[in-house]
């Protein structure tokens, strides 16, 4: 049961940090570029736009992985 408690605390921490980043993201310079990194796919046709930020998703995945490794100890 203690593992479940740690997971809940980690999930709460991630929600708080993501809320702060969303609130103040426009004022933090490196977060302004987060959705528009080189390598993010943007395909524009006549009435169709496909936007897939795979580089941004990779960076977020690495960040979450590192945070989980830190809290897992």
N, C-alpha and C positions, 0 to 999 in steps of 0.2 A: 504493500500500500504506500510505502514511502516513495517509490519510483513514480507512482501516479501523482503524488503531491508535487514532486519536483517537476514533472511534466506540466502540471497546471500552472505552477509559478513561472516556468519558462514561457508558456503560451501567453500568460498575462503580460510578461515583460516584453515579448515580441509585439503584442497588440499596443502596448503603451508607446514603445519606440516608433512603431509604424504610424501611429496617430500623430505623434510629435513631428515626424518627418513630413507627413502629409500637410500638417498645419503650417509649418515653417519652411517647406520645401522650396518655395519661390525665392526665399531670402538666402538660401545656401547655394553658393555658386556651382559646386560639383553635382548637386541634385537637379539643377536645371537641365543638364545634359543627359541625365540618366535614361530617359526614354528615347533619345535621339543619338545613340552611339554609332560609330562606324561599324558596319556589319549588320545593323538592324535592317530588315527587309521592308521596303516600301514599294509596292507595285500599284501604279495608277493607270487605269484604262478609262474608257469613256464614262461609264456610270458605275465604276467599281474601283474600290481602293482596298488593298490588302496590306495590312501593317502587322508585321510579326517581329517583335523586338527580341530576337533570340540571344543576342549578346547581353542585353540587359537582364534577361531571365537567367543566363549563366552566372552573371556577377551576383545577382540576388541569391541564387542557389549556393554559391560558394560562401557568401556571407552568412547565410543561415546555417550551413554545415559547420563553419568555424565556431559560431556562437553555440551550437548544440554540443560540439566537442568540448568547449570550455566548461559548459554547465554539466556535462555528463561526468566529470571527474569527481 
